[in-house]
Amino acid sequence: MPNKYSKAELNKFKKSIEHKISLIANEVDIIKEGLGSSSNKQGGLTPDSIYSVHMADAGTDSHEQEKNFMLMNRGSDYLKNLEIALERINEGSFGVCKICNELIPSERMMEVPNATKCVNCKEKGKLGLV
């Protein structure tokens, strides 16, 4: 098995990653817009919940805000990982397992473009064997 993908395959991965970046960036922007108006100094209360007189309503609003922050952070982290994957394409190390130096199957790289380990090495790592 060769230790590099062809230029055509790398171009296919690059287009897929760029598409994912576009989708995730849009989702993160939507979440940021929603948080922009609600991230005030009112103890987690959103402008809509200022008039809530019930503590449960305020708690629900606060929980939703925390969930949105978590989703935004997760999306931002994923964006960074996708950008690193694009850098690996440019370097020529994309799709090569950093443990065994074998080519990671293209199906895995299409689904998880930020993968740096093949499935076998990843599982061995979870078991503490690598």
C-alpha positions in Angstrom: 0.0 0.0 0.0 1.5 3.4 -0.9 2.2 5.9 1.9 0.7 8.9 0.1 -2.5 9.8 -1.6 -2.5 10.9 -5.2 -2.9 14.6 -6.1 -6.4 13.9 -7.4 -7.4 12.1 -4.1 -5.9 15.0 -2.1 -7.9 17.5 -4.1 -11.1 15.5 -3.4 -10.3 15.5 0.4 -9.4 19.3 0.2 -12.8 20.1 -1.4 -14.7 18.0 1.1 -12.8 19.7 4.0 -13.4 23.1 2.6 -17.1 22.3 2.3 -17.2 21.1 5.9 -15.4 24.2 7.1 -18.0 26.4 5.3 -20.9 24.5 7.0 -19.4 24.5 10.5 -18.3 28.2 10.2 -21.9 29.1 9.3 -23.3 27.1 12.3 -20.8 28.7 14.7 -21.7 32.2 13.4 -25.4 31.5 13.9 -24.7 30.4 17.5 -22.5 33.4 18.1 -25.3 35.7 16.9 -27.7 34.1 19.3 -25.2 34.4 22.2 -24.3 38.0 21.4 -27.6 39.4 22.7 -27.8 37.1 25.6 -24.3 37.3 27.0 -25.0 40.1 29.4 -24.3 40.7 33.0 -27.7 39.6 34.3 -26.6 36.3 35.8 -27.2 34.2 32.8 -30.6 35.7 32.0 -31.4 36.4 28.4 -33.3 39.6 27.4 -36.3 37.4 26.8 -36.2 35.9 30.3 -35.7 39.2 32.2 -39.5 39.3 32.6 -39.6 35.7 33.8 -40.7 35.6 37.3 -40.2 31.9 37.8 -36.8 30.6 38.8 -37.2 27.5 36.6 -37.6 29.6 33.5 -34.4 31.5 34.3 -32.6 28.2 35.0 -33.8 26.8 31.6 -32.6 30.0 29.9 -29.2 29.7 31.6 -28.9 26.1 30.7 -29.6 26.8 27.0 -27.0 29.6 27.0 -24.4 27.2 28.5 -25.3 24.6 25.9 -24.9 27.1 23.1 -21.4 28.1 24.5 -20.4 24.4 24.5 -21.6 23.9 21.0 -19.8 27.0 19.8 -16.6 25.9 21.4 -16.9 22.4 20.0 -17.5 23.9 16.5 -14.6 26.2 16.8 -12.3 23.3 17.9 -13.5 21.2 14.9 -12.8 24.2 12.6 -9.2 24.4 13.9 -8.8 20.6 13.4 -10.1 20.9 9.8 -7.7 23.8 9.1 -4.8 21.6 10.4 -6.0 18.8 8.1 -5.7 21.3 5.2 -2.2 22.1 6.3 -1.4 18.4 6.3 -2.6 18.1 2.8 -0.2 20.9 1.8 2.6 19.3 3.7 1.9 15.8 2.2 1.3 14.1 5.5 -2.5 13.9 5.2 -3.9 10.4 5.6 -0.7 8.9 7.0 -1.0 7.3 10.4 1.4 9.0 12.8 2.0 5.8 14.7 2.6 3.1 12.0 3.1 5.3 9.0 0.5 3.3 7.0 -2.0 5.0 4.8 -5.3 5.5 6.5 -8.2 4.2 4.4 -9.9 6.9 2.3 -13.3 6.1 3.7 -12.1 7.0 7.2 -10.4 10.2 5.9 -13.6 11.3 4.1 -15.7 10.8 7.3 -13.0 12.0 9.8 -10.7 14.3 7.8 -8.9 15.4 11.0 -7.9 11.8 11.8 -4.2 11.3 12.4 -4.2 7.6 13.3 -5.6 4.5 11.6 -8.3 2.6 13.5 -5.9 -0.1 14.7 -3.5 2.3 16.2 -6.3 4.4 17.7 -7.8 1.3 19.4 -4.4 0.2 20.6 -3.9 3.7 22.1 -7.2 3.4 24.0 -6.1 0.1 25.4 -2.7 1.5 26.4 -0.8 -0.7 24.0 0.7 2.2 22.0 
